[in-house]
Amino acid sequence: MRIEKQTTPEAVITELGLRLARRRIELSMTQAQLAAHAGIGKRTIERIESGADTQLSTLIRLLSVLDLSEYLDQLIPEAQVSPMEMLMHQNKPRKRATSKKANKPKEQWKWGDE
């Protein structure tokens, strides 16, 4: 399954669990071996592979053991703008969408039937 913008969070979690299981099998590891190397319980591996939610730190441990941690950099690319630049940009005065119109002399308002 391809993970796309409209994919629900539950479907993404299920798909990631399946992908982790496939990678584990590809490396010829049992769930018990993966759990021991990652420092987590075997039951946690079972739950993640079946589509249950997990903590981010647990996922990072699994990715490291499965030699997938280098892909984390692609998940959230490093910001190109420094926080200081962002802060300085926020304090700039807002630009007007249109230029100011010339002041017209105010006329006395009339009903039109005068």
C-alpha positions in Angstrom: 0.0 0.0 0.0 1.2 3.5 -0.8 1.0 6.0 2.0 -0.5 9.2 0.7 -1.8 12.5 2.0 -5.4 11.2 2.4 -4.4 7.9 4.1 -5.8 7.8 7.6 -3.4 7.7 10.6 -4.7 4.2 11.5 -4.0 2.9 8.0 -0.5 4.4 8.1 0.3 2.7 11.5 -0.9 -0.6 10.2 1.2 -0.3 7.0 4.3 0.7 8.9 3.8 -2.3 11.2 3.6 -4.6 8.1 6.7 -2.9 6.6 8.7 -3.4 9.8 7.7 -7.1 9.9 8.8 -7.6 6.3 12.1 -5.9 7.0 12.6 -8.1 10.1 11.9 -11.2 8.1 14.2 -10.0 5.3 17.0 -9.8 7.9 16.1 -13.3 9.1 15.3 -12.1 12.6 12.7 -13.4 15.0 10.5 -11.1 17.0 12.4 -12.2 20.1 15.7 -11.4 18.5 14.5 -8.0 17.4 13.1 -7.2 20.8 16.3 -8.2 22.5 18.5 -6.0 20.2 16.1 -3.1 20.6 15.7 -3.4 24.4 12.0 -3.8 24.3 9.5 -6.6 24.9 8.6 -9.3 22.4 4.9 -8.4 23.0 5.6 -4.8 22.0 7.0 -6.1 18.6 3.9 -8.2 18.1 1.6 -5.3 18.8 3.5 -2.9 16.5 3.6 -5.5 13.6 -0.2 -6.0 14.0 -0.9 -2.3 13.7 -1.0 -1.0 17.3 0.2 2.4 18.2 3.7 2.8 19.7 6.0 5.4 21.3 8.3 7.4 19.0 11.4 6.3 21.0 10.4 2.6 20.5 10.0 3.2 16.7 13.4 4.8 16.6 15.0 1.9 18.4 13.4 -0.6 16.0 14.5 1.5 12.9 18.1 1.5 14.3 18.2 -2.3 14.8 16.6 -2.9 11.3 19.2 -0.6 9.7 16.5 1.9 8.6 17.5 4.9 10.9 19.1 6.8 8.0 15.7 7.3 6.5 14.6 9.4 9.5 16.3 12.4 8.0 14.0 12.1 4.9 10.9 11.9 7.2 11.3 15.5 8.4 14.0 17.4 6.5 16.2 19.8 8.3 14.8 23.4 8.3 16.5 25.7 5.8 15.6 28.8 7.9 17.1 29.3 11.3 14.7 30.0 14.2 16.3 33.4 14.6 15.5 34.2 11.0 12.0 33.1 11.4 11.6 35.3 14.5 13.0 38.3 12.7 10.7 37.7 9.8 7.7 37.7 12.0 8.4 41.2 13.4 8.5 42.9 10.0 5.6 45.1 9.2 3.1 43.6 6.9 3.0 44.9 3.4 -0.2 46.3 2.0 -2.0 44.5 -0.8 -2.8 47.7 -2.6 -1.3 51.2 -2.7 -3.0 54.0 -0.9 -5.6 55.9 -2.9 -5.4 59.7 -3.3 -7.6 61.5 -0.8 -10.7 62.8 -2.5 -12.4 65.9 -1.1 -15.4 65.0 0.9 -18.6 66.1 -0.6 -21.8 66.8 1.2 -24.0 63.6 0.9 -27.3 64.0 -0.9 -30.3 61.7 -1.4 -30.2 62.2 -5.1 -33.8 63.6 -5.5 -32.7 67.1 -4.6 
